[in-house]
Amino acid sequence: MPINCEYLNLDDINNMFSKVLYEFPVEQISIKFPRWIDGLECSHPLKMELYDEIKEAFSDVTVLKDVSTCVSKIKQTQIIARTSIADIKLGDR
């Protein structure tokens, strides 16, 4: 990422760190479902299809910047109407 250090400002530094941090590998993805989905049996066809769609969407995720693309894939499915990224913990263990 080429940057002229002579004219470097706070926004440039924040942008650099943001790009670097989003290249780190994904360690864990937590997904929250509505309670009614959690209440379904694991063998329920809707729940099985939901899990398959999520597995498919996140199969290629390797680094943090890939997560938003995966969320976009989920939005395009027929059984999921809304998704969002609630939190990304950079440097948390």
FINU-649942 format. One line per 5 residues: number of its first residue (from 1); their letters; for each residue x, y, z of N, C-alpha, C, O, CB. Coordinates in nm, 2 decimals. Glycine has a CB too. Layout:
N
NUM) a) X/Y/Z/X/Y/Z/X/Y/Z/X/Y/Z/X/Y/Z ~ ...
This chain:
93
1) mpinc) 0.09/-0.12/0.00/0.00/0.00/0.00/0.09/0.12/0.00/0.15/0.16/0.10/-0.10/0.00/0.12 ~ 0.10/0.19/-0.11/0.19/0.31/-0.12/0.13/0.43/-0.05/0.01/0.46/-0.07/0.22/0.34/-0.27 ~ 0.21/0.49/0.03/0.17/0.61/0.10/0.29/0.71/0.11/0.40/0.66/0.14/0.11/0.58/0.25 ~ 0.26/0.83/0.09/0.36/0.93/0.10/0.37/0.97/0.25/0.28/1.04/0.30/0.33/1.06/0.01 ~ 0.48/0.93/0.31/0.49/0.95/0.46/0.50/1.10/0.49/0.47/1.14/0.61/0.61/0.88/0.51
6) eylnl) 0.55/1.18/0.40/0.56/1.32/0.43/0.42/1.39/0.45/0.41/1.48/0.53/0.63/1.39/0.31 ~ 0.32/1.33/0.39/0.19/1.39/0.40/0.09/1.30/0.48/-0.03/1.31/0.47/0.13/1.42/0.26 ~ 0.15/1.21/0.55/0.07/1.11/0.63/-0.01/1.18/0.74/0.04/1.26/0.81/0.16/1.01/0.69 ~ -0.14/1.14/0.74/-0.23/1.20/0.85/-0.30/1.08/0.92/-0.28/0.97/0.89/-0.34/1.29/0.78 ~ -0.38/1.12/1.02/-0.44/1.02/1.10/-0.53/0.93/1.03/-0.54/0.81/1.05/-0.52/1.09/1.21
11) ddinn) -0.61/0.98/0.93/-0.69/0.90/0.85/-0.61/0.79/0.77/-0.66/0.68/0.75/-0.78/0.98/0.75 ~ -0.50/0.83/0.72/-0.41/0.74/0.64/-0.36/0.63/0.73/-0.36/0.51/0.69/-0.29/0.82/0.58 ~ -0.33/0.66/0.86/-0.28/0.56/0.95/-0.39/0.47/0.99/-0.37/0.35/0.99/-0.22/0.63/1.08 ~ -0.51/0.52/1.02/-0.62/0.43/1.05/-0.66/0.34/0.93/-0.69/0.23/0.95/-0.74/0.52/1.09 ~ -0.65/0.39/0.81/-0.68/0.31/0.69/-0.58/0.20/0.68/-0.61/0.09/0.65/-0.68/0.40/0.57
16) mfskv) -0.45/0.23/0.70/-0.34/0.13/0.69/-0.37/0.02/0.79/-0.36/-0.10/0.76/-0.21/0.19/0.72 ~ -0.39/0.06/0.92/-0.42/-0.05/1.02/-0.54/-0.13/0.99/-0.54/-0.25/1.02/-0.43/0.02/1.16 ~ -0.64/-0.06/0.94/-0.77/-0.13/0.91/-0.74/-0.24/0.81/-0.78/-0.35/0.82/-0.87/-0.04/0.86 ~ -0.67/-0.20/0.70/-0.64/-0.30/0.60/-0.55/-0.41/0.65/-0.57/-0.53/0.61/-0.57/-0.23/0.48 ~ -0.46/-0.38/0.73/-0.37/-0.49/0.79/-0.45/-0.58/0.88/-0.44/-0.70/0.87/-0.25/-0.43/0.87
21) lyefp) -0.53/-0.53/0.97/-0.61/-0.61/1.06/-0.71/-0.70/0.99/-0.73/-0.81/1.04/-0.68/-0.52/1.16 ~ -0.76/-0.66/0.88/-0.86/-0.74/0.81/-0.80/-0.85/0.73/-0.87/-0.92/0.66/-0.95/-0.65/0.72 ~ -0.67/-0.86/0.73/-0.60/-0.97/0.66/-0.57/-1.08/0.76/-0.51/-1.18/0.72/-0.47/-0.91/0.60 ~ -0.60/-1.06/0.89/-0.58/-1.17/0.98/-0.68/-1.28/0.96/-0.79/-1.26/0.91/-0.59/-1.12/1.13 ~ -0.64/-1.41/1.00/-0.73/-1.52/0.98/-0.85/-1.51/1.07/-0.84/-1.46/1.18/-0.65/-1.65/1.00
26) veqis) -0.96/-1.57/1.02/-1.08/-1.58/1.10/-1.06/-1.70/1.20/-1.02/-1.81/1.15/-1.21/-1.60/1.01 ~ -1.08/-1.68/1.32/-1.07/-1.78/1.42/-1.20/-1.85/1.46/-1.21/-1.97/1.48/-1.00/-1.73/1.55 ~ -1.30/-1.76/1.47/-1.43/-1.81/1.51/-1.54/-1.73/1.45/-1.53/-1.60/1.44/-1.44/-1.82/1.66 ~ -1.65/-1.79/1.41/-1.77/-1.72/1.37/-1.89/-1.76/1.46/-1.92/-1.88/1.46/-1.80/-1.74/1.22 ~ -1.95/-1.67/1.52/-2.07/-1.70/1.61/-2.19/-1.65/1.54/-2.19/-1.53/1.49/-2.05/-1.64/1.75
31) ikfpr) -2.29/-1.73/1.53/-2.42/-1.69/1.46/-2.53/-1.70/1.56/-2.55/-1.80/1.63/-2.44/-1.78/1.34 ~ -2.61/-1.60/1.57/-2.73/-1.60/1.66/-2.85/-1.62/1.57/-2.87/-1.55/1.47/-2.74/-1.47/1.74 ~ -2.94/-1.71/1.61/-3.06/-1.74/1.54/-3.18/-1.69/1.63/-3.16/-1.68/1.75/-3.08/-1.89/1.51 ~ -3.29/-1.67/1.57/-3.41/-1.64/1.65/-3.44/-1.76/1.73/-3.41/-1.87/1.70/-3.54/-1.60/1.55 ~ -3.51/-1.74/1.85/-3.53/-1.85/1.94/-3.62/-1.96/1.88/-3.60/-2.08/1.91/-3.61/-1.79/2.06
36) widgl) -3.71/-1.92/1.79/-3.79/-2.03/1.73/-3.71/-2.13/1.65/-3.74/-2.24/1.63/-3.90/-1.97/1.65 ~ -3.60/-2.08/1.59/-3.51/-2.17/1.51/-3.44/-2.26/1.60/-3.42/-2.38/1.58/-3.41/-2.08/1.42 ~ -3.39/-2.20/1.71/-3.32/-2.28/1.81/-3.41/-2.39/1.87/-3.36/-2.50/1.91/-3.27/-2.19/1.93 ~ -3.54/-2.36/1.88/-3.63/-2.46/1.93/-3.66/-2.58/1.84/-3.72/-2.68/1.88/-3.76/-2.39/1.96 ~ -3.63/-2.56/1.71/-3.66/-2.67/1.62/-3.56/-2.79/1.64/-3.45/-2.77/1.68/-3.64/-2.62/1.47
41) ecshp) -3.61/-2.91/1.61/-3.52/-3.03/1.62/-3.41/-3.01/1.51/-3.43/-2.95/1.41/-3.60/-3.16/1.59 ~ -3.29/-3.07/1.54/-3.18/-3.06/1.45/-3.21/-3.13/1.32/-3.16/-3.09/1.21/-3.06/-3.13/1.51 ~ -3.31/-3.22/1.32/-3.35/-3.29/1.19/-3.46/-3.22/1.12/-3.50/-3.27/1.01/-3.39/-3.43/1.23 ~ -3.51/-3.11/1.17/-3.61/-3.04/1.10/-3.56/-2.99/0.96/-3.45/-2.93/0.96/-3.66/-2.91/1.19 ~ -3.64/-3.00/0.86/-3.59/-2.97/0.72/-3.55/-2.82/0.71/-3.45/-2.79/0.64/-3.70/-2.99/0.62
46) lkmel) -3.62/-2.73/0.77/-3.58/-2.59/0.77/-3.45/-2.56/0.83/-3.37/-2.49/0.78/-3.69/-2.50/0.83 ~ -3.43/-2.62/0.95/-3.30/-2.60/1.02/-3.19/-2.66/0.95/-3.08/-2.61/0.94/-3.31/-2.66/1.16 ~ -3.21/-2.78/0.89/-3.10/-2.84/0.81/-3.07/-2.76/0.69/-2.95/-2.75/0.66/-3.15/-2.98/0.77 ~ -3.17/-2.70/0.62/-3.14/-2.62/0.51/-3.07/-2.49/0.55/-2.97/-2.45/0.48/-3.27/-2.58/0.43 ~ -3.11/-2.43/0.66/-3.04/-2.31/0.71/-2.89/-2.34/0.74/-2.81/-2.26/0.70/-3.11/-2.27/0.84
51) ydeik) -2.87/-2.45/0.81/-2.73/-2.49/0.84/-2.65/-2.51/0.71/-2.53/-2.47/0.70/-2.72/-2.61/0.93 ~ -2.71/-2.58/0.61/-2.64/-2.60/0.48/-2.61/-2.47/0.41/-2.50/-2.45/0.36/-2.73/-2.69/0.39 ~ -2.70/-2.38/0.41/-2.68/-2.25/0.35/-2.56/-2.17/0.42/-2.48/-2.11/0.35/-2.81/-2.16/0.35 ~ -2.56/-2.18/0.55/-2.45/-2.11/0.62/-2.32/-2.17/0.60/-2.22/-2.11/0.57/-2.49/-2.11/0.77 ~ -2.32/-2.31/0.60/-2.19/-2.38/0.57/-2.14/-2.34/0.43/-2.02/-2.32/0.41/-2.21/-2.53/0.58
56) eafsd) -2.23/-2.34/0.34/-2.19/-2.31/0.20/-2.14/-2.16/0.19/-2.04/-2.14/0.12/-2.32/-2.33/0.10 ~ -2.21/-2.07/0.25/-2.17/-1.93/0.24/-2.03/-1.90/0.31/-1.95/-1.82/0.26/-2.27/-1.84/0.31 ~ -2.00/-1.97/0.41/-1.88/-1.95/0.49/-1.77/-2.05/0.45/-1.66/-2.05/0.52/-1.91/-1.95/0.64 ~ -1.79/-2.13/0.36/-1.69/-2.23/0.32/-1.56/-2.17/0.28/-1.45/-2.24/0.29/-1.74/-2.33/0.22 ~ -1.56/-2.06/0.21/-1.44/-2.00/0.16/-1.38/-1.89/0.25/-1.28/-1.83/0.21/-1.47/-1.94/0.02
61) vtvlk) -1.43/-1.87/0.36/-1.38/-1.76/0.45/-1.24/-1.80/0.51/-1.23/-1.91/0.56/-1.48/-1.73/0.56 ~ -1.14/-1.71/0.49/-1.01/-1.74/0.55/-0.96/-1.62/0.63/-0.91/-1.64/0.74/-0.91/-1.77/0.44 ~ -0.99/-1.50/0.58/-0.94/-1.38/0.66/-1.07/-1.29/0.68/-1.17/-1.31/0.62/-0.84/-1.30/0.57 ~ -1.05/-1.20/0.78/-1.16/-1.12/0.82/-1.23/-1.04/0.71/-1.35/-1.02/0.71/-1.11/-1.02/0.92 ~ -1.15/-1.00/0.61/-1.22/-0.92/0.50/-1.32/-1.00/0.42/-1.40/-0.95/0.35/-1.11/-0.86/0.41
66) dvstc) -1.31/-1.14/0.43/-1.40/-1.23/0.36/-1.53/-1.24/0.42/-1.63/-1.28/0.36/-1.33/-1.37/0.35 ~ -1.54/-1.20/0.55/-1.67/-1.22/0.62/-1.79/-1.15/0.56/-1.89/-1.20/0.55/-1.65/-1.18/0.77 ~ -1.76/-1.02/0.52/-1.87/-0.94/0.46/-1.92/-1.00/0.33/-2.04/-1.00/0.30/-1.83/-0.80/0.44 ~ -1.84/-1.06/0.26/-1.88/-1.13/0.13/-1.96/-1.25/0.17/-2.06/-1.28/0.10/-1.75/-1.17/0.05 ~ -1.93/-1.32/0.27/-2.00/-1.44/0.31/-2.14/-1.40/0.36/-2.24/-1.47/0.33/-1.93/-1.52/0.42
71) vskik) -2.15/-1.29/0.43/-2.28/-1.24/0.48/-2.36/-1.20/0.36/-2.49/-1.22/0.36/-2.26/-1.12/0.58 ~ -2.31/-1.14/0.26/-2.38/-1.11/0.14/-2.44/-1.23/0.07/-2.55/-1.23/0.02/-2.29/-1.03/0.04 ~ -2.36/-1.34/0.07/-2.41/-1.47/0.01/-2.53/-1.52/0.08/-2.63/-1.56/0.02/-2.30/-1.57/0.01 ~ -2.53/-1.50/0.22/-2.64/-1.55/0.30/-2.77/-1.47/0.27/-2.88/-1.52/0.26/-2.61/-1.54/0.45 ~ -2.75/-1.34/0.24/-2.87/-1.26/0.21/-2.93/-1.30/0.08/-3.05/-1.27/0.06/-2.82/-1.11/0.21
76) qtqii) -2.86/-1.36/0.00/-2.92/-1.40/-0.13/-2.99/-1.53/-0.13/-3.05/-1.58/-0.23/-2.81/-1.41/-0.23 ~ -2.99/-1.60/-0.02/-3.07/-1.73/-0.01/-3.22/-1.70/0.01/-3.26/-1.59/0.04/-3.02/-1.81/0.12 ~ -3.29/-1.80/-0.02/-3.44/-1.79/-0.01/-3.50/-1.80/0.13/-3.61/-1.75/0.15/-3.50/-1.89/-0.10 ~ -3.42/-1.86/0.22/-3.48/-1.88/0.35/-3.43/-1.78/0.46/-3.48/-1.78/0.57/-3.45/-2.02/0.40 ~ -3.33/-1.69/0.42/-3.28/-1.59/0.52/-3.32/-1.45/0.46/-3.28/-1.42/0.35/-3.13/-1.61/0.53
81) artsi) -3.39/-1.38/0.54/-3.44/-1.25/0.50/-3.34/-1.14/0.54/-3.33/-1.04/0.47/-3.57/-1.22/0.56 ~ -3.28/-1.15/0.66/-3.19/-1.04/0.71/-3.07/-1.10/0.78/-3.08/-1.19/0.86/-3.28/-0.95/0.80 ~ -2.96/-1.03/0.76/-2.83/-1.07/0.83/-2.76/-0.94/0.86/-2.78/-0.83/0.80/-2.74/-1.16/0.74 ~ -2.68/-0.95/0.96/-2.59/-0.83/1.00/-2.47/-0.88/1.07/-2.47/-0.99/1.13/-2.67/-0.73/1.08 ~ -2.37/-0.80/1.07/-2.25/-0.83/1.15/-2.26/-0.75/1.27/-2.25/-0.62/1.26/-2.11/-0.80/1.06
86) adikl) -2.27/-0.81/1.38/-2.29/-0.74/1.51/-2.16/-0.69/1.57/-2.15/-0.59/1.63/-2.36/-0.82/1.61 ~ -2.05/-0.77/1.55/-1.93/-0.74/1.62/-1.81/-0.82/1.55/-1.83/-0.93/1.51/-1.94/-0.78/1.77 ~ -1.70/-0.75/1.54/-1.58/-0.81/1.50/-1.48/-0.78/1.60/-1.45/-0.66/1.63/-1.53/-0.76/1.35 ~ -1.42/-0.88/1.66/-1.32/-0.86/1.77/-1.18/-0.88/1.71/-1.14/-1.00/1.69/-1.35/-0.96/1.89 ~ -1.12/-0.77/1.69/-0.98/-0.78/1.64/-0.88/-0.79/1.76/-0.88/-0.70/1.85/-0.95/-0.66/1.56
91) gdr) -0.81/-0.89/1.77/-0.71/-0.90/1.87/-0.76/-0.96/2.00/-0.70/-0.96/2.11/-0.65/-0.77/1.90 ~ -0.89/-1.01/2.00/-0.95/-1.07/2.12/-0.92/-1.22/2.12/-0.92/-1.28/2.01/-1.10/-1.04/2.13 ~ -0.90/-1.28/2.23/-0.89/-1.43/2.23/-0.99/-1.48/2.33/-0.99/-1.60/2.35/-0.75/-1.47/2.27
